[in-house]
């Protein structure tokens, strides 16, 4: 299922993780794991943020994807099923 994942980092933790090299490594591993169709990085609501779109094969993959972000970056993580315009047309 096509899934949008939103990841946001607390400011202090994000700064610390940039300095110690944790942030780029965990982001790289996450993107390798999910094989993102697209990934974007931005300041959102005043926090370092990442939005990625990928194919979630099974809901049981969520812990494998989210736990490194929770534990390694103290991030908040949201998963949302999403569709493209063609899929919307089919559904309507």
One Martini backbone bead per residue (centre of mass of N, CA, C, O) as a GRO file, in nm:
protein
   92
    1UNK     BB    1   0.096   0.037   0.024
    2UNK     BB    2   0.069   0.352  -0.011
    3UNK     BB    3   0.292   0.567   0.186
    4UNK     BB    4   0.301   0.824   0.425
    5UNK     BB    5   0.583   0.972   0.592
    6UNK     BB    6   0.619   1.144   0.904
    7UNK     BB    7   0.906   1.327   1.028
    8UNK     BB    8   0.997   1.455   1.359
    9UNK     BB    9   1.222   1.675   1.530
   10UNK     BB   10   1.368   1.774   1.788
   11UNK     BB   11   1.575   2.029   1.817
   12UNK     BB   12   1.793   1.933   2.018
   13UNK     BB   13   1.827   1.645   1.912
   14UNK     BB   14   1.895   1.721   1.618
   15UNK     BB   15   2.154   1.877   1.679
   16UNK     BB   16   2.305   1.646   1.816
   17UNK     BB   17   2.278   1.440   1.567
   18UNK     BB   18   2.443   1.607   1.375
   19UNK     BB   19   2.711   1.628   1.536
   20UNK     BB   20   2.735   1.292   1.574
   21UNK     BB   21   2.597   1.151   1.293
   22UNK     BB   22   2.315   1.012   1.329
   23UNK     BB   23   2.112   1.134   1.129
   24UNK     BB   24   2.223   1.050   0.845
   25UNK     BB   25   2.229   0.743   0.905
   26UNK     BB   26   1.926   0.694   0.970
   27UNK     BB   27   1.813   0.809   0.709
   28UNK     BB   28   1.958   0.620   0.516
   29UNK     BB   29   1.845   0.353   0.632
   30UNK     BB   30   1.549   0.422   0.592
   31UNK     BB   31   1.555   0.462   0.283
   32UNK     BB   32   1.658   0.177   0.225
   33UNK     BB   33   1.423   0.021   0.357
   34UNK     BB   34   1.173   0.170   0.194
   35UNK     BB   35   1.220   0.260  -0.091
   36UNK     BB   36   1.166   0.542  -0.191
   37UNK     BB   37   0.992   0.735  -0.420
   38UNK     BB   38   0.999   0.977  -0.204
   39UNK     BB   39   1.196   1.259  -0.058
   40UNK     BB   40   1.156   1.514   0.197
   41UNK     BB   41   1.300   1.824   0.327
   42UNK     BB   42   1.198   2.020   0.623
   43UNK     BB   43   1.037   2.285   0.769
   44UNK     BB   44   0.792   2.188   1.022
   45UNK     BB   45   0.663   2.346   1.272
   46UNK     BB   46   0.978   2.406   1.357
   47UNK     BB   47   1.088   2.128   1.230
   48UNK     BB   48   1.258   1.876   1.148
   49UNK     BB   49   1.176   1.716   0.829
   50UNK     BB   50   1.008   1.421   0.683
   51UNK     BB   51   0.895   1.307   0.360
   52UNK     BB   52   0.762   0.985   0.262
   53UNK     BB   53   0.723   0.762  -0.018
   54UNK     BB   54   0.585   0.424   0.000
   55UNK     BB   55   0.581   0.069   0.011
   56UNK     BB   56   0.370  -0.101   0.223
   57UNK     BB   57   0.357  -0.436   0.265
   58UNK     BB   58   0.324  -0.432   0.595
   59UNK     BB   59   0.229  -0.351   0.911
   60UNK     BB   60   0.475  -0.517   1.038
   61UNK     BB   61   0.693  -0.291   0.932
   62UNK     BB   62   0.667  -0.046   1.119
   63UNK     BB   63   0.866  -0.103   1.353
   64UNK     BB   64   1.123  -0.132   1.170
   65UNK     BB   65   1.100   0.171   1.080
   66UNK     BB   66   1.038   0.343   1.352
   67UNK     BB   67   1.233   0.268   1.589
   68UNK     BB   68   1.496   0.415   1.494
   69UNK     BB   69   1.357   0.696   1.513
   70UNK     BB   70   1.277   0.691   1.805
   71UNK     BB   71   1.554   0.599   1.939
   72UNK     BB   72   1.774   0.772   1.762
   73UNK     BB   73   1.583   1.068   1.734
   74UNK     BB   74   1.316   1.131   1.886
   75UNK     BB   75   1.080   1.086   1.695
   76UNK     BB   76   0.810   1.157   1.504
   77UNK     BB   77   0.562   0.920   1.364
   78UNK     BB   78   0.380   0.893   1.051
   79UNK     BB   79   0.115   0.698   0.895
   80UNK     BB   80  -0.024   0.725   0.551
   81UNK     BB   81  -0.242   0.656   0.340
   82UNK     BB   82  -0.214   0.677  -0.024
   83UNK     BB   83  -0.282   0.849  -0.345
   84UNK     BB   84  -0.325   0.886  -0.663
   85UNK     BB   85  -0.511   1.008  -0.918
   86UNK     BB   86  -0.585   0.735  -1.042
   87UNK     BB   87  -0.688   0.601  -0.779
   88UNK     BB   88  -0.909   0.806  -0.727
   89UNK     BB   89  -1.071   0.758  -0.984
   90UNK     BB   90  -1.130   0.462  -0.922
   91UNK     BB   91  -1.275   0.516  -0.644
   92UNK     BB   92  -1.498   0.719  -0.782
   0.00000   0.00000   0.00000
